[in-house]
Amino acid sequence: MQRPDPQDLKRAAQARLVAIVIAVTMILWMGAQWLGGQMSWDTRYVFLFDLAAIAAFLWAMVVTYQIWRGRQG
């Protein structure tokens, strides 16, 4: 049996991290939206959670693109 390429292992670890970040971000964002509605938070505080979620999703997209480009070469 062949040993995996170190680059493949690195890409797999990055992909797992991206998946974890996406899942945790979605759960936290939905929780913050629900909690903000229940506690009648000011809109600017809820918007802050939206911006944090967008930043996390943008990071995940960039890393996913880097993984995809790494597999092309």
N, C-alpha and C positions, 0 to 999 in steps of 0.2 A: 504494500500500500504506500502511496506517495504522500509525503508530508506536504501540508498546505504551504503555499507561498506566503512569506511574511507580509507582503503587501495585501494579499487577500484577507489575512487575519486582521490587519489594521482597518481595512474597509468594512469588514464585518462588525468590528467593534464600533466604528463610527456609525454604521447603520443602526445598530442596537441603541446607541445613545440618541440618535435622531428619533427613533421610535418612542423611546422613553420620554424625551422632551415633549414630543407632540401629545402623547397621551396625558402626561401630567399637566401640561399647559391647558389642555381642553377641560380636564376635570376641575382644575383650580379656577379657570375662567367662568365655567358654568356655575360653580359654587359661589363665586364672588357676585355674579349677576343675580342669583337667587337671594343671597344674603342681603345684597344691596336693596332689592325690592322689598324684602321682609322688614328691614330696619329703616326704610325710607332714607337711604343715604343720598347726599347731594349728588347731582349728576356728574360733577367734576371728579369725584372720587371713583365712581363707577367707570368713567372714561379713562381714568388712570389704569385700571385693570385691563381695559380694552387695548390701550397702547402697549402695555407689558406683554399681552398675549400676541399682538401683532409682531412685536420685536422677537419673541420666541419663535413664532412661525416663520418669520423672515430668516432667522438664523438657521432653522431646520431646512428651509429651501436652499440656502446657500451651500450648506454642508452636503445636502443630497445632490446638488449639481456638481460639487467637487468629487463626490464618490462616482457619479455617472461619468464625468470626464476622465477620472482615473482608470476606469474600466475600458474606455475607448482606446487608450494608448497601450 
